[in-house]
Structure formats: C-alpha cells, structure tokens
Amino acid sequence: MTAVRPDAINRRAGAGAATPTDASGSGSGDAAQPRFPLAARALRQNIPGGRAAIVRGPAGRGSAPAAAAIARAAETTRAPRNYPLYLFLVLLPLQNITTGYLPNIGGGVNFLNVMFVLSLATAFMIRGRLAHGEPINFWVMAYAAYAVFSLSIGYQYVSDTETHFNQLKDHLIAVFMLYLVQMSVRDWQGLRMIVLVMLVPLPYIAKVVWVQHQSVFHDHYTDDLRISGTFSLLGANEFAAFCVTVAVVLFALLLACRLPRKWKLVLAGGIACMVLGVLYAYSRTAYISLIVGMVAVILVWRGRWKLILPLVLAAAILPGLLPSSVVERFDSTTVEEGQRDESTEMRIEYWKVAWANFLRHPVTGTGFHTFHHREINPYGKDTHNLYIRTLSEGGVIGAVMLLGVLLSLLYTAWRGLTRSRSGTWQYALALGLLGAWISMIISNLFGDRFTYYPVVAYFWTYVALVVKARHLPAEDIPR
C-alpha cells in the first residue's frame, strides 16, 4: 500500500497546511488553528501577564505530545501571591509581639496600619478583584459608611473622644479583611495558602497559654486563673472568642473536606491549640459558643450520621476529663434573681442603662464608642452585649446595618453549603463559617466580640475565602 502522509490527511479534512507562526500565534497567510482550541483558550485566559502562546503538537503526531505540553504549561502557571498579607495574617493574633516588640512611631505609623496598607497595595499590584454579585460586600460597605457617620455624632454627646477615631479605624481594618483577602486569592492554591498561613501562629499561641496557665494554676476556680493568651491589650473573653472561631472552622475542614493525611494532622493540631486557649481563658460564654458551634457543624454536615456513636461517647466521657476548675467555672452561672454572681448582675444593670439611652435617642443613638463614657453610662463600663450597645450608640439605623451584615453572612454561608459538593474546600469552609457565625451570635450576647481587630480579623478572612471560593474554577475532589 501507498503510505498516506499526515499532512495530506489534514488537507483532505479541510485543515490546510500549517503555516509558520511566531510566539503570538500570527504568521503569513492563513493563521494556523491549534489542535486543542479549548485548552489553548483556557491557557490564554489563566496565564497572567499577557497572552500565552498556543501550544501545538507536531503535525501528524497525534494528541499526546501536545496534551502533555499543555499540562506542563498549566502546572507551571501560578497566580501571583500577596506575601505581605501572609505576614500580616501570622502577626494579627500575636498582640503581645506587635505591641511589645514592633515600633509604634505614632501618627498612624504602627504595625496594623503599615501592614494593611502594604498588603492592600500588593493586592492592587497583582490586579486582584472582588467577587461580583455578593451581598456581603455591599452590606459591609454600608455598615462602614454609617460607622463613620456615627463617629461624628458621638462628638456631640461626650467629651474625651481622642481615641474614638483609632478605635473605629482598627475595627474597620479587621472588617475590611473581607475585601483584602478576596483581592489576594486568585486560585485554589492561593486559598489553601491563606488557610495554612493562619495555622502558623497557633502552636505559639498554645505555648503562651500554657505558660500563663502554669504561672497561676491551682485546683479550684478563682478569677486569678483567667488569662488572655497573646491578646495583651484585651481580656480573657476576647481571646477565648478568637479561639472559638478558629477551632470551629478548622473542625469543619477536618470533618468535611477530603484532605491528605498531613493536612488532617495539621488541622487536628490547630484545633487542639485553640481548645486549650478556650479552656484556660475560663470564659463561660466561650464554652457555650464552642459547643454549640461544633454541634451545629456536625448537624448540618451531610455525613453527620457517621458521628452519632463518637458523640455519645464524648458526651459521656468528656466531663470527667475536664479540670475541676473548668467545671466549677461552668457551673457558677445562674440568671435567677438573688442567685446571680456579681458579673451577671452588673451586666443586667448595664443593659438597662443602654436601653434607656436608646429610648432617648432612637434614630441615630449617641454615636460610635460613646456608651462607656460617664455622660451616657454612670458606671463607666461597656454594655457587655453587642446588640444592645448597637441600639444605644447607633439607634435604629445602626441596628439595621448590623442586622444586614449578620444576615448576609448567614446567606453567604448557607449558599456556599447548598451550592457546593461534599468533600470540597468550598463546602467545608462554608460549613465552618456557619458554625463560626452561630458561635459569634451567641458570644456577642454577653460581650463585644465584633469590634476588636485581633478577635474578628480571622473571622472576616474566613468569610472572604467562602465568598471567593464561589468564583474560582470547579475544584477536583481527591478520591
């Protein structure tokens, strides 16, 4: 038989002879078409920094060489990374280091401001973009705009307002992690890098907790046992709330995401570090919110029936394993009149003052960060309840803004759950966000776990990951 040349087959098929092309894919005569147009188009769209060259196999040699070349090109293509953001995330919960060792020159030149601006500038340099069509992005911006307006209102009602602007600025930096992280994550590898970076400081935090606990340890509970870990400028309740958020999200990832064994070991270690922080902060609200958050994760998880027996065993065994001081602290709470401890009694008094202030100023309140001033509250203390304080300081408008943010957070988590496949990062992160949201709702009933940047910066980072995961290409589920 007479051998048929491959280029002859191409001509008979109407493809025509290939013409030489340069790197841009253009050449004299008719432009040659790539053998794999869909793959070539994907490469052109995903390779940053310009138009990628079309990968072609030698004429007539079949599809294997060209497919391999495309696969190698895709493997070596990587979206740019925001490395200043990684450092920022590592340092955010380490307030003992950032306030004790890093310089604060004044005039806004400190760790928080410099690292946020540097991370944001890098996000713009790598051409980061926000996810479109996400309600949480709108509500957070509306909430921030009204907070600035509320700051100006507060100047009319109280004196000694020098710290108010910095308080609002620090709070909004934590909230704006929603935008910063969205702009910085460009692919799944970048998303996983963010999660991994947030695990880096956890062993150090656990070490600090253990050292502090050993320095004050004794068998029975007293308030002297309460420690604040790495939150040197905040209290034990705020530190415990941070630990609860991280523990719940990591628990969801461990439970619901199909991961290699190394990842699972790292996640389990992170959970252990955070549970240690919750235990020895002796925050009763944190105990409740951690339990409820993890139970919510299990109940919503699509594979929840696998954990029925382990949960029953844990409920039976765990109380006997807890330190006696932790059990005493948990049992010391009662809301019955005449039997309340002093802390519970005083919080109820603060709530009464805040409610009366809201009734006097129902529309806009008395302004951001004003309730603890003695012109408003004769006790000179915070409300220890985010929702009542929002009514007192922000009025009905402020309450609507906060409600919009909270409901849009719930919508973001629920949509991520219902529109993703089990075993994926998107599903597990949305599941963790739902549990963390429930924990945050509970913890803010008895304190402020929403405005301090070390407490909520990681929470808003998780929110950003859930939002951006919806806009990344579909991920493969490991078998």
N, C-alpha and C positions, 0 to 999 in steps of 0.2 A: 504494500500500500504506500501511497504517497503521503509523507508527513505533512500535516497541516500546521502552519506557523500560528502562534498565539495572536500575533498582530493581525493576521488575516481573519481570524475569528472575530476580533474586535471590530474590524472594518465591516465584516458581514453583519454584525449586530448593530451597525449604525453608529458605533462609538467613535470611529475615526482614529487615525494615528495620533499618539500623544505628541504634543509639541513641547519643546524645552521651556521650562519656566524658571523664573528667578525665585528668591525667597518669599516674595509677596504673593506668588501664585499667578503672576501675569506673564505673558510672553507674546511673541509674534504670532499672528494667525489666531485661530480659534482657541480660546482658553480651554486647557485640559480639565476635565472633570475628575475629582477624586473618586477612588473606588468605594470609599466609605463616607458618603457626604454627611450623614447624621453625626458620625463620630468626629469628623473634621469640624463641623459646625460647633459641636459641644466644646471642642478644644479651643476654638477661636473665642468663644464666649467666656470660658472659665480661666484662661491663662491671662493674668494681669499684665499690664504694661504694654498693651498693644495687640495687634493682630498676629495670631500664631500662624506659622507655616503649615500648610496642608501636608499631612503625612501620606505618602504614596508608596505603594509597593512596586517593585519592578514589573513591567508589563508581562503578563502571561505567567507569572509565578504563583498565582493563587492568592488566597486571602491571608494566610498565616503570617508571613513576614510583616505585612502592613498592619495587621491587627496587633502583633507584638510591639511594633514601633509605637502605635497609638497608646497601648497600655503603658509602655515605659515613659512616654511623654506625660501621660496623666499622673503617673506616680511621682515624677519629679516636679510637677507643678504644685506649688503650695501658696495659699493666700498669705499676704503679709501679716505679721503679728504685731500686737501692741505690747511691747516688752515693758515700758513704764507702767502700764496697767497691771501687769503681773506683780511687779514690786509693790505697787500701791495696795493690791489685794492682800499680799502677805503681811504688810505692816498695819493695815486698818484695825484689826482687833488687838494689836500689841500696843495699847495706850501707854503702858509702863515704859516702853522703849521710846516711842515717838515723843512723849512729853518729858522723859527723863534724860535722854541722851542726844536727841536731834535738836539742833539750834532753832530758837524762835526769835528771829531778828526783830519782829514787830512790824506794824504796818501791813499786816496780812501776809507777810513772808514767813510761813511756817510749813510744817510737813503736809498738812491736809490741803492747803491751798496750792502749794507748789506742785504736789504730785497729781492733783486733779487737773490742773491746767496743763501740765506736761502730758498726761495721759490723753486728755481731750485733743490737744494739738496733734499728737501722734495718730489718733483716730481719724482726724481730718486728713493727715498726710497720706494715710493708707486708703483714702477715699471710702471711709466707712459710711454706711447708710442705715437709716432707721427702717424698721419694718413698717410697711404701709397697712392702713386699714385696721389698726389696733386701738380699741377704745381706751386702754390703759394709758397710752401715750397722750391722748387728749386730756383725760381727767387729771393726770399728774401735772400737766402744764397749767390747767385751770386752777388746781389746788395751790400751786406755787405762786401764781399771779395774785390770788386772793390773800395768800400769806404775806406777801409784800405790802398789799393794801392794809391788811390788819396790823402790820408793824407800825404804819403811820398813825393808825387810830390809837394805838397804845400810848403814844407820846402825849396825848391829850388827857389821859386819865391818871397816869402815875409819873413819879419822878425817878431819878436814878436809873435811867434807861441805857446807860453806856454799853452794856453787854448785849442788848437785845439784837442788834444787827448781826453780831458774830454768832449768836445763838441760832438765828434764822439761817444765816449763811451755811453754818455747819450742818444743820438739818437738811437743807436743800441739796447740799453736795451728796449726802447719803441717798436722798431720793433720786437725784439725777444720775446715780449709777445705772438706773434703768436705761437711759439714753447712751451713756458712755459705753456700756458693755454691748448693747445692741450694735453700735457702730464698729466695735472692735472685733466681733465674731463674724468671720466670713465663710467658714466651712465647719464640718463636724470635728475635725481635728482641733480647730481653734476653740470650739465649745468644750471639748474634753480637756484641753489645756487649762481653761478657766477653772473647771472643777478640780483639777489636780493641784493647781496653784493654791486654791482655797483650803486644801488639805495640809499644805506645808506647815503653817504655824500651829496646828492643833497639838502635836506632841509637846511643843514648848509650853503651850497654854496649860496642858495637863501637868507638866512638871512644876510650873509656878503654883498651880492649885494645890498640888501635893505638899510642896514645901511650906506654903502658907498654912495649910491644914495641920501639918505636923507641929508647927510652932504654937498653935493654940489648942491642940487636941486635949479633950478629956471626955469621960464616959457619958455624961448627961448634958442635955442641951442648955446652953445659955446664949445670949446674943453675942458674946465674945467669940463664938465659934464661926460667925458669919464672915466670909472672905469674898473679895471682889476679883480674884484672879489677876488678869492683866489689865483690868479696867481701873487704872489708878485714880481717875478723876470721877468715877461713878461708884455705885453701890453694888451690893451682892445681888439684888433683884435684877438690875440691868444686865449684869454679867450672866446670870442664870438664863435670862430670856434669850441672849445671844446663843448660848449653848443649846437651848431647846430648838431654836430654828435650824441650826446646823445638824443636830442629831436627827431630827425628823426627816430632813431632806436626804441625808446620807442613808438613813434607814430605808427610805423608799427606793433609792438607787440600788441598794444591796438586795432588796426584796424583788424588785420588778424589772430590773434591767439585766439582759443576758450579757454577762461580762466574763473575761478571763479570770482565772483564779487569783492572779496577782492583784487585779483591781478589787476583787471581793475582800481580800485580806487587808488592803489599804483602807477600804471603806469601813470594815469592821473595826479596825484600829481607831479610825476617826470617831466613830460612834462611841467607843469606849472612853476616849479622851473627853468628849462632850458630856457624857453621862456622869463622869467623875466630877466635872465642874458643876453640874446641876445638883448632885448630892450634897457637896460640901459648901455650896452657897446658902443652903438652908432656906431657900425661897419656897414657901408653900404654894404660891401661885405657879411657880415653875414646875413643881412636882405634878400638879394637876394638869397643866397645859401640855407637859411632855407625855403623860399617859394618854390624854385624850387625843393628842395629835397622832401618836403612833397607832392607837386603836383605829382612828379614822383612816389612816393609810391602809391598815390591814382590811378593814371592812369594804373599802372602795376598790381595792386591788382585785383584779379579775381572777387571781388564783388563790383567793383568801381561804378556801376550804382546806388547803394544804396545811394551814397553821392552827387548825382547831385543837388538836392534841397538844402541840407545844405551848399554846396559850393557856390551856387548862393547867398544865404542869407548872408553867411560870407563875400563874396566879396562886398556886398552892405553895410553891417553894420560896418565891422571892421575898415575901415579908419576913421570913426567918433569917434571911441573909443580910438584910439591911442593918446598918449600925443602929444601936439603940437611940443615939442622939437624933438620928434622922426620923425614926418612928415617933419620938417624943415631939419633935417639931411639927410633924404632920398632924398629930393628934391634938395639938394645942389650939386649933382654930375652932371657934364657935361663933355663931351670929345671933344666938339667943340673948336678948336683953338681960343684963345683970350678970351674964357669964362671959361676956366678950373680954378678950385681952385688950391691953391699952392701945396697941397698934390698930386693931379693928375698930375700936370705939372712936379713936381720933379720925380715922378715915371717914366715918359716917358724919362726923361733925363738919369736916371739910366739904363733903358733898352738899350738905345743907346750905353752907355759905355760897358755894358755886351756883346752886340752883336759884337762890335768892338774887344773886348778881345777874343771872340770865334773865330773870323776870323783869329786872330794872332796865336791861339793855338787850331786848330780844332779837333785834335785827342784825347788828354787827358786833355785839359784845363790847368788851372793853379793850380789845386789841391783843396782839400776839405777846405771849410771855408776861402777862400782867397779873395773873391770879395770885401769885405768891407774894406780891407787894402788899404791904400792910394797908395801903389805901383801899384795897379790894378785900383782902382776907386778913382779919386781925390776928390770926395765928401765924401769918408769915410763912405758910407752907404750901406745897403743891396739893392738888386735889387727890392725887393717887388714883385717878380714873381719867383716862384719855377722853372719853366721850362726854362726860360732864364738864371737863375743863374746856373742851372744844365749844360747847354751848355757851359757857361763861365768857370765854375770850373771843370767840368768832361769831357768836349768835347763830341764828337760823342759817344764814348764808354759809358760814364756816362749817356747820354740821352737814349741809347738803354737799359741800365739796368733799368732806371726809367720807361721807356715805358713798358718793360717786366713785371715789378711789377704791374703797373696800369692795364694793360690788363689782367693779370692773376687774379687780384682782381675782375675785371668785369666778367670774366669767372666763378670764384668761386660763385659769387652772382647769376648769371644767371642760372648756373647748379643747384644750390640749389632751385631756383624757379621752374624750369621746371621739376625737378625730385622728387618733394615732393607734398604731399596732402595739400589742403587748410585747414586751421584751425590748422595746426601743428606748433610746435615751430620751426622746421626746415624751413618751408615755411616762417613764419613771420620774422625770423632772416635774412634769405636771402633777403627778401623784404626790410628790414631795411638797410641791408648792401648796396644794390643797391642805395637806396636813399642817404645814407651817402657818398657813392662813388661819386655820382654826385655832392653833396654839396662840397666835398673836391676838386674835379677837378675845380670847379668854384672859391672857396676861394683861391686856390693857384695861380690863375691868378693875384692876387693883393697882394700877400704876401707869407710868408713861414708858412704854416700850417702843415708841414710834418716832420720837423726835431726836434721840441721841444717835449720832452717826456711828459709833462703834457697834451699837446694838442692831441697827437695821441695814447697814451697808451691804452685808452679805444677803439679807433677805431680798433687797432690790436687785442684787446681782442674779439671784436665782430667778426672779421674775423676768429679767431681761433674757436669760437663757431660754426660758419657756417660750417667750414671745418670738425670739429669733429662730428657734428650732422649727417653728411652723413654716418659715420661709426658706429653709435650706432644702437641698435635694433630698429625696427619699433615701433613708438610710437602710443598709443591709442588716438583717438580724443574724447574728452568729448562730450557727447550729450547735 
